[in-house]
Amino acid sequence: MLRRLVLILLLCASTAFACSVPVFRYALEHWAADPYRVSVPHGVKLEGNFKVTFGAAQRIELRQPLTMRNDEVIWSVDYTEANAKLLVDSPARQQIAERLANGESAVWVLLECGDKTKDTAAAQFLDERLEYLSSVMELPKLDQQDVKNGLVSIPGDGLRLAFSTLRLKRDDAAESAFIAMLLASEPDLRGLREPIAFPIFGQGRVLYALVGKGIKVETVDRAAQFLIGSCSCQVKEQNPGVDLVMAVDWKQLVKAQAQPGQQLPELSQIADLLSLTVKIEGQPSTPKPEPDRSRLYWGVGLGVFALILVLGWLKGSSR
């Protein structure tokens, strides 16, 4: 009896915090990317989602967000305006942003290793498997209360289950900063000479890396299922993934998706949104609306009730 009541208590708590919105959609609407740390020469003004410091050397030095607890420099180049632009944006990131803005669940970036046989085999497998999964998997049914509470801005029939791939050459100079971020998403990736697949979702967040022979049915299916499954934990830091720098006004894109009559930006216009995403160190952030806490109160109430039952049973059993 005691075990059963404890189980009820746990179920009540988990139900209170459950969310029917798919992970990829919840992340797109609510998980803002953490700022990367960048050091630039004195006097340089750098726009983007960065925490900027100034150094004496005429170089750009990029480090991951503080949440990654890694002070290693992941990308370092001489400071030029061209290199500053590479840091902020790149053609591959523009394509990824456009696809995510158009409702794709995730874009799988395949970072090639340079071995044509391995790269072709990995790309073919990913294309075929993701096409199959897109045809057989189903999105969770949205709870209308989640829609009312603002957890998602579009109805269930507006969600799209779709995956695509994007091949990226490891020596692509225009993508050097982006590739550095991808390879720093997990320890020891930079030393590997195998094709690596990175599922990217939300506001430019890489789930994790699939390497070489690890690009297989089980791992791809598991990642896909997580991305389209219900968001069991709404706290970003308690979910797998690493943020990337993407020059996009995600709030505006989400707003455009919620208004069916409004046309989404074209690929050539994505970069123009950069000026809307500037985050200057020390600039006060816009306060966020207070979240709906009705589920929290409901869950606490059920938890207290279940606890009272447990204590009552213990008291009766001791007589």
Order of alpha helices (4+ residues) and beta strands (2+ residues): alpha-alpha-beta-beta-beta-beta-alpha-alpha-beta-alpha-alpha-beta-alpha-beta-beta-beta-alpha-beta-alpha-alpha-alpha
